Amino acid sequence: MSFSPEALERLSLLEEKFAAMGQDLVSYLDGLLYANFTTYWDYINLDTLLSLQATKTDFPDEKIFVVYHQITELYFNLCLHELEQIQAQEKPSAQFIIDRVKRINQYFEALIRSFGVMVMGMEREQFLKFRMSLLPASGFQSAQYRKIEICSTDFKNLLVKEKRGMPEFDETGTEDLFDHIYWKTGATELATGKKTLTLRQFEEKYSAELIELAKYSRNNNLWTKYNIAAKTADEEKELLHQLRELDLNVNVRWPMQHMKSAARYLDKKPEAIAATGGTNWQKYLPPRFQLRIFYPSLWSAEELENWGRTGMED
């Protein structure tokens, strides 16, 4: 049996590769010979994946709730994968940043478009019953979402709005800034000012990890990379567009989808139903109240004034 020139070329290249590492090519060819073919279901660990939808109740629609949140976390993981690639490069090119921010926007757009699964995809009566078995768990506790925020902007833009831009925070350490992070107000009891169990659980598990990420990202976040990247006029225009879209997707459109879901399932007269984590969703979710903005300098005074009042589509 004779080998094609292409096969012989590949064997020669493989021999060079393994020789450079002090490895025996024949042994690796034996491994290839004995190995089974890869299947789709093994490659993506399908059986394991489909075993992870454990529910707390027998209400059928709880599975929808579980699966969609798992899908959300997988998309968040992809967003972090792109941000980590940008952060790993000391001085990434403008096109490198554009390509990866565009991907992040695509991930968020897929989530935003699909959120009808949560808004209209469950029976309200079932949801209001099975949700009680989830206490005190809450989507508030998504650490990956917090990591996306930290990697995307200057940490000072994530403070409660009353503290942003205050000169005394210019040289403040990350741990001190972390005490004023905006999301803590979303899981604090309004009457007493005490932290909810939801927040206490989240801080116990993730605070140290998030603080370390904030330290790493303080001079290494997406905004920093944008500012140091050399850009042509066309690249600058596209970068600004993608950053504005990211700002809207994360801080306006995505929270607004949650508002629609909360309004459908939790809005009840004369008093709205509380969220599972004890969050005051009427004050915490609306973007116009939080005014969380990654890139304030990219928006006009009028746009900042009207932040979150609509989807802010172009």
N, C-alpha and C positions, 0 to 999 in steps of 0.2 A: 504494500500500500504506500503510495507516495503522498506527501503533504504539499498543499498549495503554497506558493511563495508567500501569501499573506499569513498562513499558519506558521510557517517557518520563521517569518519576521517576528511574530508575536512570541514564539518560543525563545528566540534570541533575546528579545527585550525582557522577557520574564527572567531569563537566566542572569542577565545583567542586574536586574532589580534585586533578586534574591542573593546573588553573590555579594553585592554591595552591603547587604545586611548579615553576611556570614551564614546564610541559610542554603539548604540543599533544595534545588528546584524539584528533583525527582520525588522527594518526600511530599511536597505540596501538590504535585500532580497525582500522587497516590491518594491524597485526601480528596481531591476533586473527583477522582475515579470512583471512590467508595461513597461519596456524599449523595444523598437523595436530591431529587429535583425540588426546587422551592415551589410551594403552592401559594396562591393568593391568600387563603385563609390562615396559613401559618405565618406568612410574611407580616400581615397586619394584626396577628394575634386575635383573630375574630372571635373564637370561642371565649377567650378571656374577656374581651371587650363586651360581649353580650351577656356576660355573667355579672356585670357590675351595676345592674339596674335594680338594686335592692330597694324595696319600698317599705314603708312603715305601717301601711294600712292595706285593706283589700279594695279600696276605691280604684277602679280602673284608670281614671285620669291622673292618678299620682305618677304613673309611669311616664306620661307626657312631661310632667313637671321635672322629673329626675333627668330624663334623657336630654331635654333642652338645656338644662343647666350644665350637664356634662359637655354637650356640644359647645356651649359658650366658653367653658374653661379651656377646651381644646383650641378654639380660635384665639383666646387670650394667650395661650402658650405659643401659638404661631407669631402673634404680635411681638412677644418678648424675644422670640428667636430672631426676628428682624432687627429689633432694637439692640440686642446684644452684638450682632454683627457690626452695626454702626459704631457702637462703643468700643469694640475690639480694635478698630483701626485708629491709629494716632491722628491721621489726617485723611479721612476718606474723601474720595472725589465727589463732586456735586452729583454726578450721575449715579454713583453708588447709593447716595442718600435718597435721591429721587426714586430709584427703583424700589427700595425697601420701604419707604414711607407710602408709596403707592400700593404696595402689597398690604401694609397695615390698614390702609383705607379700604381696600377690597375686603379684608376680613371683617372689619366693622360694618361695612355696607351689607355684607351677606347676613350678618347678625340682625341688623336693623330691619332689612327686608323680611326676614323670617320670623320676626318677633310676633307676628300675628298668631303663631302657634301658642304663645303665652296670652296674648290679648283676647283672642276669641276661640282658642282651641280646647278649652276645658269647660265642663259644666260648673257653673258658679257654686251650686249647692255642694258638689263633691269637693271643690277646692276649699270652701270655707270649713269643711269638716276635716279633710286630711291634713290641712295646714296646721291644725292644732297639735298633731303628733310630731311636728318639726321643732317646736319650741326648745331652746331659744335660737336655733339656727336661723341664719338670714343670709341673703345674697350680699348684704353689707360685708360679710366676712370673706369676700373674694380677695385673697392676697395678690393674685396675679393682676387683677385690675389696678390695685394700688401700685404695683411694680411698674405697670405701663405708665401711670401718671408720673412716678418718680423719674423714670428714664426719659420722659418726653420734654420736661421743662425745668426751669430753675425752681428749686424746692420752695422758694419764697412765694411762688405763685399758687402753692397748694395750702397756704395758711388760711385761717378763717379771714374773711374779707376785711374785717376791722383791723387786722394786723399787717396786711400786705402793704409794702412800700414804706413802712415805718423805718426811719434811719437807724434806730437802735438794733435792728435785726441784721444790718449789713455785715457785721462781724460775729454774729451769734453762732455758736456751735450747733451742729446738726441735732444733737440730743435736745437742746433747748427749743429749737424750731419745731421739733417733732411734737412737743407738748401743745403746740398751737395749730396742728394740722386740721384741716377743715372737717374731715370725716368724723372726728370724735364728737362733734356737736350733733351728728346725726344719730348717735346711740347714747345720748345722755338724757336722763329723765328731766322733763321740763320743770316739774314742780319742785324737785329736790336738788337738781344739778348733779345727781349721782350717776356714775357710769352704769349702764345696763350690764347684765350678765353677758350679753352678746359681745359688747365691747371689751369687757374684762377677759373673756375667752380669747378674743382675737389678739389683744395686746400680749397676753401671756405666750401665745404660740408664735407670733410674728414680729413683735416690736423690734427685737434685737436684729433680726434679719433685714427688716425694712430700713432701720437706721444705718446699717452697714451699706446697704444699697444706696441710700441717700448720700452717704459720705463719698462713695465711689462715683456717684453720678453728679456730684455738686459742680465739678468742672469737666464733666464728661457726659453730659446729657445731650439729647437730640438738638436742642437749641444751641448749645455750645459748638457742636459739630457743624451745624449750619453756618455759624458765624466764621469759623476758621476755614471752611472749604472755599477753594478758588472756584469762581463761577463765571461762565459767559452770561451775556444778557438773557439769552433764551433759557439757560439753566436756572438763573435767578428767578425768572418769571414762573417757571414750572415748579421750582422748589417752594416759592411763596404760595402758590396755589395748593400744593399738596399739604403744606403745613396748616394752612387755613382749613382745608377739608378735615385734617386730623383733629384740629381744635373743635370743629363743629361735630364731627362724628362722636368723639369721646365725651365732650362736655355739653352738648345740646341734644343731638338726635338720639343717642343711646339713652340718656336719662329720660327724654320725653317718651320713648317707648315704654319705659317702666312706669311712667306716670299714667299712660293709657291703661296699662294692665292693672295698676293699683286702683284707678278710678272705676274700672269695670267690676273688680272683685271686692274692693274694700270700701268704696264710697257708699255711705248709707246715711240717710237722714234720721234723726237730727244730728247724729254723731258718727263720724267715720270709724270703721273698724281698725284697730291697731295692727301694725305690721308684726310679724312673728318675732323679730328681734327687738321690739320695743322702740323702733325708730319712728320718729314723727315724719312720716312720708310726705305729708302735705307741705312741710317746710323744708325737708331735706332733699327731695327729688327734683323739684322745679329748678331748672338752670337759672331762671331770673332771680331766684333768692340766693343761691350759692355764688353766682357770678364767678364761677371757676373758669379761668381762661389761661391756656398755656402760653399764648403769644400775644399779649396785649398790644404790643407795638405794631402788629400787622393789621389792626382794625381801626377804623375811623372812630371819631368821638360819637357819631350817631349810631354806629354799629355796637359800640360798647354800651351805650345808653339803652339799646333795645335788645341786649344780649338775652337769648333764651325765650323771648316773647313769641317767637314763631320758630319753625325749623331753620330759618335763616338761609333758605336756598338762594342761589344766585338768581 
